[in-house]
Amino acid sequence: MSFTITSTAFEHGADIPKIHTCDGDDVSPPLTWEGEPPGTLTFALIMEDPDAPGGTFTHWIVYNLPKDCHELEKIIPIQKHLDNKATQAKNDFGKTGYRGPCPPGGSEHRYFFRIFALKKKFPPESIKNGQEFYEALNGLILDKAEYMGKYYRKT
């Protein structure tokens, strides 16, 4: 079985529902993953918009998800430390936790949810942004999976 990530909120490559965007309630979508390789000790997730005008924009970072965790339910609380001991870092809005799609009016952007199966946890409080997230992954990745949705924002 290969490592996969899915959502019940939208199909891969389809439109992300308004409820999960800045035009709706801006709540995180439910995500589920499975098929991680043996030796996985933790998971780390990042959500990014590679179509942002200034370059890739990070919307969400969650790391040190426990190895027995295989889902993030809809509406993850906006707090640094989650009940399952995972940590949410700041996104490029400068806020902790999830902030949904919010492209400039009149444009459609792609949003990638990437989950990494890791052989080691990140040090506590070590991730402050997307660049640090990717630097911390160096040498720890056992496998990764991604899921993509789109969002078009009217003018």
C-alpha positions in Angstrom: 0.0 0.0 0.0 1.4 3.4 -0.8 1.3 6.4 1.4 -1.8 8.6 0.7 -3.6 11.6 2.0 -7.3 12.4 1.3 -10.1 14.6 2.3 -13.9 14.0 2.6 -14.4 17.8 2.0 -13.3 17.8 -1.7 -11.8 15.4 -4.3 -8.2 15.6 -5.4 -7.9 18.4 -7.9 -11.4 19.7 -7.3 -12.6 23.0 -5.8 -12.1 23.6 -2.1 -15.5 24.4 -0.5 -16.0 28.0 0.5 -16.3 27.0 4.2 -12.6 26.3 4.2 -11.6 29.7 2.7 -11.3 33.3 3.8 -14.7 33.9 2.0 -16.3 31.3 4.3 -15.7 30.3 7.9 -11.9 29.7 7.2 -11.9 26.3 9.0 -9.5 23.5 8.2 -10.8 20.6 6.1 -10.8 17.1 7.4 -7.7 15.1 6.3 -6.9 11.4 6.5 -3.7 9.6 5.7 -2.6 5.9 5.5 0.0 3.6 4.2 3.0 5.1 5.9 6.2 3.1 5.7 7.6 1.0 8.6 9.7 3.0 11.0 7.5 6.1 10.9 7.7 7.9 14.3 5.8 11.1 13.5 4.0 13.0 10.7 4.4 16.6 9.6 1.9 18.5 7.3 2.2 21.7 5.3 -0.4 23.4 3.1 0.9 25.8 0.5 -0.2 28.0 -2.4 2.5 27.9 -5.2 0.5 30.3 -7.3 0.7 33.3 -4.9 1.9 36.5 -6.5 5.0 36.7 -4.2 5.9 33.1 -4.5 4.9 30.0 -2.5 2.6 31.0 0.4 2.3 28.8 3.5 -1.2 28.5 4.9 -0.7 25.8 7.5 2.1 23.8 9.3 1.4 21.0 11.8 4.3 18.9 13.0 5.1 16.2 15.5 1.8 14.5 14.8 1.9 11.2 16.7 2.6 8.0 14.7 -0.8 6.6 15.7 -2.5 9.8 14.4 -4.0 9.3 10.9 -6.4 12.2 10.6 -7.0 15.8 11.3 -10.7 16.4 11.8 -12.6 19.4 10.4 -11.9 22.6 12.3 -8.6 22.1 14.1 -8.4 24.7 16.9 -6.3 27.8 16.3 -3.7 27.1 19.0 0.0 26.3 19.0 -0.2 23.0 20.9 -2.9 20.5 20.0 -4.4 17.9 22.4 -2.6 15.1 20.5 0.8 16.8 21.3 1.3 18.1 17.8 2.5 21.7 17.2 1.1 24.2 14.8 3.6 26.8 13.5 2.8 30.3 12.1 1.6 30.5 8.5 2.6 33.3 6.1 -0.3 35.4 7.4 1.7 35.6 10.6 -0.9 33.6 12.5 -0.7 30.2 14.2 -2.8 27.4 12.7 -4.8 27.1 9.6 -5.7 30.0 7.3 -7.5 28.9 4.2 -7.3 29.9 0.5 -7.6 33.6 -0.1 -6.2 34.4 -3.5 -6.5 37.8 -5.1 -9.9 38.4 -6.7 -10.3 37.0 -10.2 -7.7 34.3 -10.0 -7.7 30.5 -9.3 -4.9 29.1 -7.2 -3.9 25.5 -6.3 -3.4 24.5 -2.7 -1.2 21.5 -1.8 -1.6 19.6 1.4 1.7 17.6 1.9 2.1 15.1 4.6 5.5 13.6 5.5 6.2 10.3 7.3 9.3 11.0 9.4 11.7 8.8 11.3 12.3 11.4 14.0 10.3 14.3 15.6 11.3 17.9 15.2 12.7 19.6 18.3 9.9 21.5 20.2 9.3 25.0 19.0 11.8 24.6 16.2 9.6 25.5 13.2 8.7 29.1 12.7 7.8 29.2 8.9 7.7 27.2 5.7 11.5 27.5 5.0 12.4 26.2 8.5 9.9 23.4 8.0 11.6 22.2 4.8 15.1 22.6 6.3 14.1 20.5 9.3 12.9 17.7 7.0 16.4 17.1 5.7 17.3 13.5 6.3 14.1 12.6 8.1 11.7 11.8 5.3 10.6 8.2 4.9 7.8 9.0 2.5 5.4 11.8 1.5 2.0 12.2 0.0 0.1 15.2 -1.3 -3.5 16.2 -2.0 -4.4 19.3 -4.1 -7.5 21.5 -4.2 -8.3 24.7 -6.1 -10.0 27.8 -5.2 -11.2 30.7 -7.4 -12.0 33.9 -5.8 -14.4 36.3 -7.5 -13.4 40.0 -7.9 
